[in-house]
Amino acid sequence: MLHSVWCAVNRITRKGQKIGSDQCISVYDALKAVTINAAYEYKEEDKKGSLETGKLADMVILDKNPLKTEPMCIKDIQVLETIKEGSTVYPAK
């Protein structure tokens, strides 16, 4: 998902060409697109998409904050831990 965020924020092709500069979105909006907005699209916003009491607690722990990372480096952020329904399924090494 971080690569999708990177693509939405930077709008750069695999060959390094900038396309649709006017279609770039903020990191915040890109994160919303892959979390709460995606849950809404699948009609799962009552149990997924944000961290709230009663929801499934699916989340990842990252080595850097995407909101404070240089936009070109977002795709290089590492997932340290994946938590599904409140339990770690991929622990940090």
PDB file with one MODEL, atoms N, CA, C and O in Angstrom:
MODEL        1
ATOM      1  N   MET A   1       0.806  -1.193   0.000  1.00  0.00           N
ATOM      2  CA  MET A   1       0.000   0.000   0.000  1.00  0.00           C
ATOM      3  C   MET A   1       0.854   1.263   0.000  1.00  0.00           C
ATOM      4  O   MET A   1       0.448   2.288  -0.548  1.00  0.00           O
ATOM      5  N   LEU A   2       2.030   1.194   0.611  1.00  0.00           N
ATOM      6  CA  LEU A   2       2.875   2.383   0.620  1.00  0.00           C
ATOM      7  C   LEU A   2       3.319   2.778  -0.785  1.00  0.00           C
ATOM      8  O   LEU A   2       3.520   3.960  -1.065  1.00  0.00           O
ATOM      9  N   HIS A   3       3.469   1.806  -1.654  1.00  0.00           N
ATOM     10  CA  HIS A   3       3.834   2.141  -3.032  1.00  0.00           C
ATOM     11  C   HIS A   3       2.669   2.858  -3.710  1.00  0.00           C
ATOM     12  O   HIS A   3       2.884   3.783  -4.493  1.00  0.00           O
ATOM     13  N   SER A   4       1.446   2.442  -3.418  1.00  0.00           N
ATOM     14  CA  SER A   4       0.269   3.138  -3.955  1.00  0.00           C
ATOM     15  C   SER A   4       0.207   4.573  -3.438  1.00  0.00           C
ATOM     16  O   SER A   4      -0.121   5.495  -4.184  1.00  0.00           O
ATOM     17  N   VAL A   5       0.521   4.750  -2.170  1.00  0.00           N
ATOM     18  CA  VAL A   5       0.567   6.094  -1.590  1.00  0.00           C
ATOM     19  C   VAL A   5       1.635   6.911  -2.308  1.00  0.00           C
ATOM     20  O   VAL A   5       1.387   8.051  -2.701  1.00  0.00           O
ATOM     21  N   TRP A   6       2.812   6.338  -2.480  1.00  0.00           N
ATOM     22  CA  TRP A   6       3.909   7.015  -3.171  1.00  0.00           C
ATOM     23  C   TRP A   6       3.473   7.440  -4.567  1.00  0.00           C
ATOM     24  O   TRP A   6       3.736   8.569  -4.982  1.00  0.00           O
ATOM     25  N   CYS A   7       2.809   6.545  -5.295  1.00  0.00           N
ATOM     26  CA  CYS A   7       2.357   6.850  -6.660  1.00  0.00           C
ATOM     27  C   CYS A   7       1.360   8.006  -6.673  1.00  0.00           C
ATOM     28  O   CYS A   7       1.462   8.898  -7.515  1.00  0.00           O
ATOM     29  N   ALA A   8       0.415   8.000  -5.765  1.00  0.00           N
ATOM     30  CA  ALA A   8      -0.606   9.045  -5.722  1.00  0.00           C
ATOM     31  C   ALA A   8      -0.014  10.408  -5.362  1.00  0.00           C
ATOM     32  O   ALA A   8      -0.473  11.444  -5.843  1.00  0.00           O
ATOM     33  N   VAL A   9       0.997  10.391  -4.523  1.00  0.00           N
ATOM     34  CA  VAL A   9       1.624  11.635  -4.067  1.00  0.00           C
ATOM     35  C   VAL A   9       2.585  12.198  -5.113  1.00  0.00           C
ATOM     36  O   VAL A   9       2.633  13.411  -5.318  1.00  0.00           O
ATOM     37  N   ASN A  10       3.344  11.334  -5.770  1.00  0.00           N
ATOM     38  CA  ASN A  10       4.407  11.784  -6.672  1.00  0.00           C
ATOM     39  C   ASN A  10       4.050  11.766  -8.151  1.00  0.00           C
ATOM     40  O   ASN A  10       4.580  12.565  -8.923  1.00  0.00           O
ATOM     41  N   ARG A  11       3.157  10.865  -8.558  1.00  0.00           N
ATOM     42  CA  ARG A  11       2.742  10.755  -9.971  1.00  0.00           C
ATOM     43  C   ARG A  11       3.956  10.658 -10.902  1.00  0.00           C
ATOM     44  O   ARG A  11       4.147  11.485 -11.794  1.00  0.00           O
ATOM     45  N   ILE A  12       4.766   9.625 -10.666  1.00  0.00           N
ATOM     46  CA  ILE A  12       5.961   9.389 -11.469  1.00  0.00           C
ATOM     47  C   ILE A  12       5.902   7.964 -12.023  1.00  0.00           C
ATOM     48  O   ILE A  12       5.571   7.027 -11.298  1.00  0.00           O
ATOM     49  N   THR A  13       6.222   7.806 -13.302  1.00  0.00           N
ATOM     50  CA  THR A  13       6.200   6.493 -13.925  1.00  0.00           C
ATOM     51  C   THR A  13       7.401   5.665 -13.486  1.00  0.00           C
ATOM     52  O   THR A  13       8.314   6.175 -12.836  1.00  0.00           O
ATOM     53  N   ARG A  14       7.392   4.387 -13.847  1.00  0.00           N
ATOM     54  CA  ARG A  14       8.528   3.507 -13.537  1.00  0.00           C
ATOM     55  C   ARG A  14       9.815   3.994 -14.194  1.00  0.00           C
ATOM     56  O   ARG A  14      10.913   3.726 -13.706  1.00  0.00           O
ATOM     57  N   LYS A  15       9.669   4.711 -15.304  1.00  0.00           N
ATOM     58  CA  LYS A  15      10.845   5.238 -16.012  1.00  0.00           C
ATOM     59  C   LYS A  15      11.247   6.611 -15.493  1.00  0.00           C
ATOM     60  O   LYS A  15      12.180   7.217 -16.021  1.00  0.00           O
ATOM     61  N   GLY A  16      10.566   7.112 -14.475  1.00  0.00           N
ATOM     62  CA  GLY A  16      10.949   8.373 -13.859  1.00  0.00           C
ATOM     63  C   GLY A  16      10.318   9.620 -14.447  1.00  0.00           C
ATOM     64  O   GLY A  16      10.720  10.734 -14.111  1.00  0.00           O
ATOM     65  N   GLN A  17       9.330   9.448 -15.325  1.00  0.00           N
ATOM     66  CA  GLN A  17       8.671  10.612 -15.908  1.00  0.00           C
ATOM     67  C   GLN A  17       7.529  11.078 -15.016  1.00  0.00           C
ATOM     68  O   GLN A  17       6.761  10.260 -14.511  1.00  0.00           O
ATOM     69  N   LYS A  18       7.417  12.373 -14.823  1.00  0.00           N
ATOM     70  CA  LYS A  18       6.331  12.965 -14.052  1.00  0.00           C
ATOM     71  C   LYS A  18       5.098  13.029 -14.959  1.00  0.00           C
ATOM     72  O   LYS A  18       5.165  13.542 -16.076  1.00  0.00           O
ATOM     73  N   ILE A  19       3.978  12.505 -14.466  1.00  0.00           N
ATOM     74  CA  ILE A  19       2.735  12.567 -15.248  1.00  0.00           C
ATOM     75  C   ILE A  19       1.612  13.099 -14.365  1.00  0.00           C
ATOM     76  O   ILE A  19       1.533  12.779 -13.179  1.00  0.00           O
ATOM     77  N   GLY A  20       0.775  13.886 -14.938  1.00  0.00           N
ATOM     78  CA  GLY A  20      -0.385  14.386 -14.218  1.00  0.00           C
ATOM     79  C   GLY A  20      -0.034  15.127 -12.944  1.00  0.00           C
ATOM     80  O   GLY A  20      -0.611  14.857 -11.891  1.00  0.00           O
ATOM     81  N   SER A  21       0.899  16.053 -13.025  1.00  0.00           N
ATOM     82  CA  SER A  21       1.306  16.798 -11.828  1.00  0.00           C
ATOM     83  C   SER A  21       0.117  17.441 -11.130  1.00  0.00           C
ATOM     84  O   SER A  21       0.103  17.576  -9.906  1.00  0.00           O
ATOM     85  N   ASP A  22      -0.884  17.839 -11.917  1.00  0.00           N
ATOM     86  CA  ASP A  22      -2.071  18.461 -11.341  1.00  0.00           C
ATOM     87  C   ASP A  22      -2.964  17.452 -10.613  1.00  0.00           C
ATOM     88  O   ASP A  22      -3.944  17.832  -9.973  1.00  0.00           O
ATOM     89  N   GLN A  23      -2.619  16.166 -10.714  1.00  0.00           N
ATOM     90  CA  GLN A  23      -3.399  15.123 -10.061  1.00  0.00           C
ATOM     91  C   GLN A  23      -2.723  14.576  -8.799  1.00  0.00           C
ATOM     92  O   GLN A  23      -3.246  13.650  -8.178  1.00  0.00           O
ATOM     93  N   CYS A  24      -1.581  15.128  -8.413  1.00  0.00           N
ATOM     94  CA  CYS A  24      -0.914  14.718  -7.179  1.00  0.00           C
ATOM     95  C   CYS A  24      -1.820  15.037  -5.993  1.00  0.00           C
ATOM     96  O   CYS A  24      -2.491  16.069  -5.978  1.00  0.00           O
ATOM     97  N   ILE A  25      -1.836  14.152  -5.005  1.00  0.00           N
ATOM     98  CA  ILE A  25      -2.601  14.420  -3.795  1.00  0.00           C
ATOM     99  C   ILE A  25      -1.647  14.439  -2.602  1.00  0.00           C
ATOM    100  O   ILE A  25      -0.502  13.998  -2.700  1.00  0.00           O
ATOM    101  N   SER A  26      -2.130  14.946  -1.497  1.00  0.00           N
ATOM    102  CA  SER A  26      -1.290  15.016  -0.295  1.00  0.00           C
ATOM    103  C   SER A  26      -1.070  13.615   0.274  1.00  0.00           C
ATOM    104  O   SER A  26      -1.825  12.689  -0.020  1.00  0.00           O
ATOM    105  N   VAL A  27      -0.044  13.477   1.077  1.00  0.00           N
ATOM    106  CA  VAL A  27       0.220  12.204   1.748  1.00  0.00           C
ATOM    107  C   VAL A  27      -0.973  11.831   2.624  1.00  0.00           C
ATOM    108  O   VAL A  27      -1.384  10.671   2.658  1.00  0.00           O
ATOM    109  N   TYR A  28      -1.518  12.799   3.320  1.00  0.00           N
ATOM    110  CA  TYR A  28      -2.676  12.557   4.187  1.00  0.00           C
ATOM    111  C   TYR A  28      -3.852  11.999   3.381  1.00  0.00           C
ATOM    112  O   TYR A  28      -4.472  11.017   3.790  1.00  0.00           O
ATOM    113  N   ASP A  29      -4.159  12.614   2.252  1.00  0.00           N
ATOM    114  CA  ASP A  29      -5.267  12.131   1.421  1.00  0.00           C
ATOM    115  C   ASP A  29      -4.975  10.756   0.840  1.00  0.00           C
ATOM    116  O   ASP A  29      -5.883   9.934   0.714  1.00  0.00           O
ATOM    117  N   ALA A  30      -3.719  10.493   0.483  1.00  0.00           N
ATOM    118  CA  ALA A  30      -3.354   9.172  -0.046  1.00  0.00           C
ATOM    119  C   ALA A  30      -3.501   8.095   1.035  1.00  0.00           C
ATOM    120  O   ALA A  30      -3.956   6.989   0.746  1.00  0.00           O
ATOM    121  N   LEU A  31      -3.120   8.412   2.272  1.00  0.00           N
ATOM    122  CA  LEU A  31      -3.294   7.455   3.371  1.00  0.00           C
ATOM    123  C   LEU A  31      -4.775   7.197   3.642  1.00  0.00           C
ATOM    124  O   LEU A  31      -5.174   6.064   3.907  1.00  0.00           O
ATOM    125  N   LYS A  32      -5.576   8.242   3.575  1.00  0.00           N
ATOM    126  CA  LYS A  32      -7.017   8.060   3.738  1.00  0.00           C
ATOM    127  C   LYS A  32      -7.584   7.181   2.621  1.00  0.00           C
ATOM    128  O   LYS A  32      -8.488   6.379   2.858  1.00  0.00           O
ATOM    129  N   ALA A  33      -7.056   7.332   1.411  1.00  0.00           N
ATOM    130  CA  ALA A  33      -7.543   6.551   0.268  1.00  0.00           C
ATOM    131  C   ALA A  33      -7.352   5.050   0.474  1.00  0.00           C
ATOM    132  O   ALA A  33      -8.186   4.252   0.045  1.00  0.00           O
ATOM    133  N   VAL A  34      -6.248   4.662   1.133  1.00  0.00           N
ATOM    134  CA  VAL A  34      -5.973   3.236   1.320  1.00  0.00           C
ATOM    135  C   VAL A  34      -6.463   2.712   2.675  1.00  0.00           C
ATOM    136  O   VAL A  34      -6.280   1.535   2.988  1.00  0.00           O
ATOM    137  N   THR A  35      -7.074   3.569   3.464  1.00  0.00           N
ATOM    138  CA  THR A  35      -7.576   3.137   4.781  1.00  0.00           C
ATOM    139  C   THR A  35      -9.075   3.388   4.874  1.00  0.00           C
ATOM    140  O   THR A  35      -9.870   2.565   4.420  1.00  0.00           O
ATOM    141  N   ILE A  36      -9.463   4.499   5.450  1.00  0.00           N
ATOM    142  CA  ILE A  36     -10.877   4.742   5.727  1.00  0.00           C
ATOM    143  C   ILE A  36     -11.729   4.865   4.457  1.00  0.00           C
ATOM    144  O   ILE A  36     -12.866   4.394   4.431  1.00  0.00           O
ATOM    145  N   ASN A  37     -11.190   5.490   3.407  1.00  0.00           N
ATOM    146  CA  ASN A  37     -11.969   5.603   2.173  1.00  0.00           C
ATOM    147  C   ASN A  37     -12.132   4.248   1.481  1.00  0.00           C
ATOM    148  O   ASN A  37     -13.183   3.968   0.904  1.00  0.00           O
ATOM    149  N   ALA A  38     -11.099   3.412   1.538  1.00  0.00           N
ATOM    150  CA  ALA A  38     -11.203   2.067   0.961  1.00  0.00           C
ATOM    151  C   ALA A  38     -12.225   1.232   1.734  1.00  0.00           C
ATOM    152  O   ALA A  38     -13.005   0.494   1.132  1.00  0.00           O
ATOM    153  N   ALA A  39     -12.224   1.343   3.044  1.00  0.00           N
ATOM    154  CA  ALA A  39     -13.207   0.609   3.858  1.00  0.00           C
ATOM    155  C   ALA A  39     -14.619   1.061   3.505  1.00  0.00           C
ATOM    156  O   ALA A  39     -15.529   0.237   3.413  1.00  0.00           O
ATOM    157  N   TYR A  40     -14.807   2.344   3.311  1.00  0.00           N
ATOM    158  CA  TYR A  40     -16.125   2.877   2.920  1.00  0.00           C
ATOM    159  C   TYR A  40     -16.558   2.303   1.567  1.00  0.00           C
ATOM    160  O   TYR A  40     -17.710   1.908   1.390  1.00  0.00           O
ATOM    161  N   GLU A  41     -15.623   2.263   0.625  1.00  0.00           N
ATOM    162  CA  GLU A  41     -15.926   1.750  -0.720  1.00  0.00           C
ATOM    163  C   GLU A  41     -16.419   0.301  -0.670  1.00  0.00           C
ATOM    164  O   GLU A  41     -17.292  -0.090  -1.446  1.00  0.00           O
ATOM    165  N   TYR A  42     -15.859  -0.488   0.241  1.00  0.00           N
ATOM    166  CA  TYR A  42     -16.256  -1.891   0.387  1.00  0.00           C
ATOM    167  C   TYR A  42     -17.364  -2.093   1.416  1.00  0.00           C
ATOM    168  O   TYR A  42     -17.694  -3.223   1.777  1.00  0.00           O
ATOM    169  N   LYS A  43     -17.934  -0.976   1.885  1.00  0.00           N
ATOM    170  CA  LYS A  43     -19.004  -1.014   2.890  1.00  0.00           C
ATOM    171  C   LYS A  43     -18.568  -1.743   4.162  1.00  0.00           C
ATOM    172  O   LYS A  43     -19.345  -2.481   4.767  1.00  0.00           O
ATOM    173  N   GLU A  44     -17.308  -1.521   4.556  1.00  0.00           N
ATOM    174  CA  GLU A  44     -16.737  -2.138   5.761  1.00  0.00           C
ATOM    175  C   GLU A  44     -16.272  -1.089   6.761  1.00  0.00           C
ATOM    176  O   GLU A  44     -15.517  -1.403   7.681  1.00  0.00           O
ATOM    177  N   GLU A  45     -16.717   0.161   6.589  1.00  0.00           N
ATOM    178  CA  GLU A  45     -16.249   1.234   7.470  1.00  0.00           C
ATOM    179  C   GLU A  45     -16.688   1.056   8.917  1.00  0.00           C
ATOM    180  O   GLU A  45     -16.148   1.711   9.809  1.00  0.00           O
ATOM    181  N   ASP A  46     -17.660   0.180   9.162  1.00  0.00           N
ATOM    182  CA  ASP A  46     -18.085  -0.087  10.540  1.00  0.00           C
ATOM    183  C   ASP A  46     -17.092  -0.970  11.289  1.00  0.00           C
ATOM    184  O   ASP A  46     -17.134  -1.050  12.516  1.00  0.00           O
ATOM    185  N   LYS A  47     -16.185  -1.643  10.543  1.00  0.00           N
ATOM    186  CA  LYS A  47     -15.233  -2.529  11.205  1.00  0.00           C
ATOM    187  C   LYS A  47     -13.785  -2.349  10.752  1.00  0.00           C
ATOM    188  O   LYS A  47     -12.880  -2.941  11.341  1.00  0.00           O
ATOM    189  N   LYS A  48     -13.552  -1.543   9.716  1.00  0.00           N
ATOM    190  CA  LYS A  48     -12.199  -1.343   9.192  1.00  0.00           C
ATOM    191  C   LYS A  48     -11.974   0.114   8.819  1.00  0.00           C
ATOM    192  O   LYS A  48     -12.914   0.908   8.787  1.00  0.00           O
ATOM    193  N   GLY A  49     -10.729   0.460   8.539  1.00  0.00           N
ATOM    194  CA  GLY A  49     -10.405   1.763   7.976  1.00  0.00           C
ATOM    195  C   GLY A  49      -9.882   2.792   8.947  1.00  0.00           C
ATOM    196  O   GLY A  49      -9.211   3.738   8.534  1.00  0.00           O
ATOM    197  N   SER A  50     -10.169   2.637  10.232  1.00  0.00           N
ATOM    198  CA  SER A  50      -9.676   3.573  11.245  1.00  0.00           C
ATOM    199  C   SER A  50      -9.584   2.827  12.571  1.00  0.00           C
ATOM    200  O   SER A  50     -10.174   1.760  12.742  1.00  0.00           O
ATOM    201  N   LEU A  51      -8.846   3.396  13.489  1.00  0.00           N
ATOM    202  CA  LEU A  51      -8.686   2.779  14.809  1.00  0.00           C
ATOM    203  C   LEU A  51      -9.721   3.362  15.755  1.00  0.00           C
ATOM    204  O   LEU A  51      -9.621   4.510  16.187  1.00  0.00           O
ATOM    205  N   GLU A  52     -10.709   2.550  16.064  1.00  0.00           N
ATOM    206  CA  GLU A  52     -11.777   2.962  16.962  1.00  0.00           C
ATOM    207  C   GLU A  52     -12.231   1.748  17.762  1.00  0.00           C
ATOM    208  O   GLU A  52     -12.073   0.611  17.319  1.00  0.00           O
ATOM    209  N   THR A  53     -12.786   1.988  18.923  1.00  0.00           N
ATOM    210  CA  THR A  53     -13.337   0.916  19.747  1.00  0.00           C
ATOM    211  C   THR A  53     -14.364   0.139  18.938  1.00  0.00           C
ATOM    212  O   THR A  53     -15.242   0.723  18.303  1.00  0.00           O
ATOM    213  N   GLY A  54     -14.247  -1.177  18.967  1.00  0.00           N
ATOM    214  CA  GLY A  54     -15.191  -2.039  18.262  1.00  0.00           C
ATOM    215  C   GLY A  54     -14.767  -2.436  16.860  1.00  0.00           C
ATOM    216  O   GLY A  54     -15.384  -3.308  16.248  1.00  0.00           O
ATOM    217  N   LYS A  55     -13.717  -1.805  16.343  1.00  0.00           N
ATOM    218  CA  LYS A  55     -13.232  -2.177  15.010  1.00  0.00           C
ATOM    219  C   LYS A  55     -12.171  -3.264  15.143  1.00  0.00           C
ATOM    220  O   LYS A  55     -11.742  -3.580  16.253  1.00  0.00           O
ATOM    221  N   LEU A  56     -11.746  -3.839  14.016  1.00  0.00           N
ATOM    222  CA  LEU A  56     -10.894  -5.018  14.008  1.00  0.00           C
ATOM    223  C   LEU A  56      -9.446  -4.797  14.445  1.00  0.00           C
ATOM    224  O   LEU A  56      -8.746  -5.777  14.702  1.00  0.00           O
ATOM    225  N   ALA A  57      -8.988  -3.607  14.538  1.00  0.00           N
ATOM    226  CA  ALA A  57      -7.600  -3.306  14.943  1.00  0.00           C
ATOM    227  C   ALA A  57      -6.591  -3.914  13.977  1.00  0.00           C
ATOM    228  O   ALA A  57      -5.609  -4.522  14.404  1.00  0.00           O
ATOM    229  N   ASP A  58      -6.830  -3.753  12.667  1.00  0.00           N
ATOM    230  CA  ASP A  58      -5.865  -4.131  11.638  1.00  0.00           C
ATOM    231  C   ASP A  58      -4.986  -2.913  11.395  1.00  0.00           C
ATOM    232  O   ASP A  58      -5.489  -1.836  11.074  1.00  0.00           O
ATOM    233  N   MET A  59      -3.668  -3.080  11.547  1.00  0.00           N
ATOM    234  CA  MET A  59      -2.770  -1.947  11.346  1.00  0.00           C
ATOM    235  C   MET A  59      -1.342  -2.422  11.128  1.00  0.00           C
ATOM    236  O   MET A  59      -1.012  -3.590  11.337  1.00  0.00           O
ATOM    237  N   VAL A  60      -0.517  -1.496  10.708  1.00  0.00           N
ATOM    238  CA  VAL A  60       0.909  -1.767  10.570  1.00  0.00           C
ATOM    239  C   VAL A  60       1.681  -0.742  11.380  1.00  0.00           C
ATOM    240  O   VAL A  60       1.219   0.376  11.606  1.00  0.00           O
ATOM    241  N   ILE A  61       2.855  -1.144  11.808  1.00  0.00           N
ATOM    242  CA  ILE A  61       3.781  -0.235  12.466  1.00  0.00           C
ATOM    243  C   ILE A  61       4.932  -0.027  11.491  1.00  0.00           C
ATOM    244  O   ILE A  61       5.542  -0.986  11.019  1.00  0.00           O
ATOM    245  N   LEU A  62       5.217   1.223  11.199  1.00  0.00           N
ATOM    246  CA  LEU A  62       6.210   1.580  10.197  1.00  0.00           C
ATOM    247  C   LEU A  62       7.469   2.127  10.851  1.00  0.00           C
ATOM    248  O   LEU A  62       7.444   2.579  11.995  1.00  0.00           O
ATOM    249  N   ASP A  63       8.567   2.081  10.109  1.00  0.00           N
ATOM    250  CA  ASP A  63       9.816   2.616  10.668  1.00  0.00           C
ATOM    251  C   ASP A  63       9.916   4.130  10.538  1.00  0.00           C
ATOM    252  O   ASP A  63      10.783   4.744  11.160  1.00  0.00           O
ATOM    253  N   LYS A  64       9.046   4.739   9.744  1.00  0.00           N
ATOM    254  CA  LYS A  64       9.025   6.192   9.589  1.00  0.00           C
ATOM    255  C   LYS A  64       7.572   6.659   9.454  1.00  0.00           C
ATOM    256  O   LYS A  64       6.699   5.900   9.033  1.00  0.00           O
ATOM    257  N   ASN A  65       7.339   7.887   9.810  1.00  0.00           N
ATOM    258  CA  ASN A  65       6.022   8.496   9.680  1.00  0.00           C
ATOM    259  C   ASN A  65       5.869   9.002   8.247  1.00  0.00           C
ATOM    260  O   ASN A  65       6.603   9.903   7.840  1.00  0.00           O
ATOM    261  N   PRO A  66       4.931   8.443   7.467  1.00  0.00           N
ATOM    262  CA  PRO A  66       4.775   8.882   6.080  1.00  0.00           C
ATOM    263  C   PRO A  66       4.438  10.375   5.958  1.00  0.00           C
ATOM    264  O   PRO A  66       4.775  11.009   4.958  1.00  0.00           O
ATOM    265  N   LEU A  67       3.785  10.924   6.962  1.00  0.00           N
ATOM    266  CA  LEU A  67       3.411  12.338   6.928  1.00  0.00           C
ATOM    267  C   LEU A  67       4.611  13.263   7.116  1.00  0.00           C
ATOM    268  O   LEU A  67       4.544  14.448   6.789  1.00  0.00           O
ATOM    269  N   LYS A  68       5.709  12.716   7.644  1.00  0.00           N
ATOM    270  CA  LYS A  68       6.903  13.523   7.895  1.00  0.00           C
ATOM    271  C   LYS A  68       8.092  13.077   7.048  1.00  0.00           C
ATOM    272  O   LYS A  68       9.217  13.531   7.261  1.00  0.00           O
ATOM    273  N   THR A  69       7.842  12.192   6.093  1.00  0.00           N
ATOM    274  CA  THR A  69       8.894  11.654   5.236  1.00  0.00           C
ATOM    275  C   THR A  69       8.895  12.393   3.908  1.00  0.00           C
ATOM    276  O   THR A  69       7.836  12.761   3.400  1.00  0.00           O
ATOM    277  N   GLU A  70      10.059  12.610   3.353  1.00  0.00           N
ATOM    278  CA  GLU A  70      10.178  13.189   2.021  1.00  0.00           C
ATOM    279  C   GLU A  70       9.304  12.364   1.070  1.00  0.00           C
ATOM    280  O   GLU A  70       9.443  11.142   1.033  1.00  0.00           O
ATOM    281  N   PRO A  71       8.413  12.990   0.303  1.00  0.00           N
ATOM    282  CA  PRO A  71       7.491  12.236  -0.557  1.00  0.00           C
ATOM    283  C   PRO A  71       8.146  11.197  -1.464  1.00  0.00           C
ATOM    284  O   PRO A  71       7.570  10.131  -1.686  1.00  0.00           O
ATOM    285  N   MET A  72       9.333  11.483  -1.992  1.00  0.00           N
ATOM    286  CA  MET A  72      10.002  10.510  -2.863  1.00  0.00           C
ATOM    287  C   MET A  72      10.492   9.290  -2.092  1.00  0.00           C
ATOM    288  O   MET A  72      10.809   8.274  -2.711  1.00  0.00           O
ATOM    289  N   CYS A  73      10.565   9.351  -0.778  1.00  0.00           N
ATOM    290  CA  CYS A  73      11.075   8.246   0.037  1.00  0.00           C
ATOM    291  C   CYS A  73       9.962   7.402   0.661  1.00  0.00           C
ATOM    292  O   CYS A  73      10.246   6.429   1.360  1.00  0.00           O
ATOM    293  N   ILE A  74       8.722   7.754   0.420  1.00  0.00           N
ATOM    294  CA  ILE A  74       7.608   7.013   1.034  1.00  0.00           C
ATOM    295  C   ILE A  74       7.652   5.532   0.661  1.00  0.00           C
ATOM    296  O   ILE A  74       7.371   4.678   1.501  1.00  0.00           O
ATOM    297  N   LYS A  75       7.993   5.224  -0.559  1.00  0.00           N
ATOM    298  CA  LYS A  75       8.010   3.819  -0.993  1.00  0.00           C
ATOM    299  C   LYS A  75       9.097   3.001  -0.296  1.00  0.00           C
ATOM    300  O   LYS A  75       9.081   1.772  -0.351  1.00  0.00           O
ATOM    301  N   ASP A  76      10.031   3.674   0.352  1.00  0.00           N
ATOM    302  CA  ASP A  76      11.127   2.988   1.040  1.00  0.00           C
ATOM    303  C   ASP A  76      10.852   2.748   2.524  1.00  0.00           C
ATOM    304  O   ASP A  76      11.669   2.138   3.214  1.00  0.00           O
ATOM    305  N   ILE A  77       9.723   3.219   3.012  1.00  0.00           N
ATOM    306  CA  ILE A  77       9.366   3.009   4.413  1.00  0.00           C
ATOM    307  C   ILE A  77       9.167   1.510   4.645  1.00  0.00           C
ATOM    308  O   ILE A  77       8.542   0.823   3.836  1.00  0.00           O
ATOM    309  N   GLN A  78       9.702   1.021   5.749  1.00  0.00           N
ATOM    310  CA  GLN A  78       9.625  -0.403   6.062  1.00  0.00           C
ATOM    311  C   GLN A  78       8.486  -0.695   7.043  1.00  0.00           C
ATOM    312  O   GLN A  78       8.233   0.069   7.974  1.00  0.00           O
ATOM    313  N   VAL A  79       7.815  -1.809   6.811  1.00  0.00           N
ATOM    314  CA  VAL A  79       6.791  -2.292   7.749  1.00  0.00           C
ATOM    315  C   VAL A  79       7.522  -3.101   8.817  1.00  0.00           C
ATOM    316  O   VAL A  79       8.187  -4.091   8.511  1.00  0.00           O
ATOM    317  N   LEU A  80       7.393  -2.676  10.055  1.00  0.00           N
ATOM    318  CA  LEU A  80       8.055  -3.364  11.162  1.00  0.00           C
ATOM    319  C   LEU A  80       7.173  -4.439  11.786  1.00  0.00           C
ATOM    320  O   LEU A  80       7.667  -5.447  12.292  1.00  0.00           O
ATOM    321  N   GLU A  81       5.878  -4.215  11.745  1.00  0.00           N
ATOM    322  CA  GLU A  81       4.960  -5.170  12.361  1.00  0.00           C
ATOM    323  C   GLU A  81       3.591  -5.020  11.717  1.00  0.00           C
ATOM    324  O   GLU A  81       3.156  -3.911  11.405  1.00  0.00           O
ATOM    325  N   THR A  82       2.915  -6.151  11.520  1.00  0.00           N
ATOM    326  CA  THR A  82       1.550  -6.153  11.016  1.00  0.00           C
ATOM    327  C   THR A  82       0.647  -6.759  12.075  1.00  0.00           C
ATOM    328  O   THR A  82       0.919  -7.843  12.593  1.00  0.00           O
ATOM    329  N   ILE A  83      -0.417  -6.060  12.389  1.00  0.00           N
ATOM    330  CA  ILE A  83      -1.365  -6.504  13.412  1.00  0.00           C
ATOM    331  C   ILE A  83      -2.715  -6.699  12.743  1.00  0.00           C
ATOM    332  O   ILE A  83      -3.235  -5.788  12.099  1.00  0.00           O
ATOM    333  N   LYS A  84      -3.278  -7.889  12.898  1.00  0.00           N
ATOM    334  CA  LYS A  84      -4.573  -8.227  12.305  1.00  0.00           C
ATOM    335  C   LYS A  84      -5.521  -8.630  13.415  1.00  0.00           C
ATOM    336  O   LYS A  84      -5.241  -9.541  14.194  1.00  0.00           O
ATOM    337  N   GLU A  85      -6.643  -7.942  13.473  1.00  0.00           N
ATOM    338  CA  GLU A  85      -7.653  -8.200  14.505  1.00  0.00           C
ATOM    339  C   GLU A  85      -7.040  -8.207  15.902  1.00  0.00           C
ATOM    340  O   GLU A  85      -7.420  -9.006  16.757  1.00  0.00           O
ATOM    341  N   GLY A  86      -6.087  -7.306  16.117  1.00  0.00           N
ATOM    342  CA  GLY A  86      -5.483  -7.130  17.428  1.00  0.00           C
ATOM    343  C   GLY A  86      -4.322  -8.044  17.753  1.00  0.00           C
ATOM    344  O   GLY A  86      -3.735  -7.923  18.828  1.00  0.00           O
ATOM    345  N   SER A  87      -3.967  -8.970  16.846  1.00  0.00           N
ATOM    346  CA  SER A  87      -2.857  -9.896  17.094  1.00  0.00           C
ATOM    347  C   SER A  87      -1.766  -9.703  16.056  1.00  0.00           C
ATOM    348  O   SER A  87      -2.051  -9.510  14.875  1.00  0.00           O
ATOM    349  N   THR A  88      -0.510  -9.754  16.500  1.00  0.00           N
ATOM    350  CA  THR A  88       0.612  -9.623  15.597  1.00  0.00           C
ATOM    351  C   THR A  88       0.694 -10.840  14.690  1.00  0.00           C
ATOM    352  O   THR A  88       0.738 -11.978  15.156  1.00  0.00           O
ATOM    353  N   VAL A  89       0.715 -10.578  13.377  1.00  0.00           N
ATOM    354  CA  VAL A  89       0.868 -11.664  12.394  1.00  0.00           C
ATOM    355  C   VAL A  89       2.220 -11.583  11.695  1.00  0.00           C
ATOM    356  O   VAL A  89       2.663 -12.550  11.074  1.00  0.00           O
ATOM    357  N   TYR A  90       2.870 -10.436  11.795  1.00  0.00           N
ATOM    358  CA  TYR A  90       4.219 -10.272  11.260  1.00  0.00           C
ATOM    359  C   TYR A  90       4.985  -9.401  12.253  1.00  0.00           C
ATOM    360  O   TYR A  90       4.803  -8.185  12.291  1.00  0.00           O
ATOM    361  N   PRO A  91       5.841 -10.030  13.054  1.00  0.00           N
ATOM    362  CA  PRO A  91       6.578  -9.260  14.063  1.00  0.00           C
ATOM    363  C   PRO A  91       7.844  -8.628  13.501  1.00  0.00           C
ATOM    364  O   PRO A  91       8.408  -9.098  12.513  1.00  0.00           O
ATOM    365  N   ALA A  92       8.272  -7.567  14.145  1.00  0.00           N
ATOM    366  CA  ALA A  92       9.553  -6.939  13.803  1.00  0.00           C
ATOM    367  C   ALA A  92      10.671  -7.912  14.145  1.00  0.00           C
ATOM    368  O   ALA A  92      10.578  -8.663  15.117  1.00  0.00           O
ATOM    369  N   LYS A  93      11.716  -7.894  13.350  1.00  0.00           N
ATOM    370  CA  LYS A  93      12.831  -8.816  13.591  1.00  0.00           C
ATOM    371  C   LYS A  93      13.881  -8.171  14.436  1.00  0.00           C
ATOM    372  O   LYS A  93      14.896  -8.796  14.743  1.00  0.00           O
TER     373      LYS A  93
ENDMDL
END
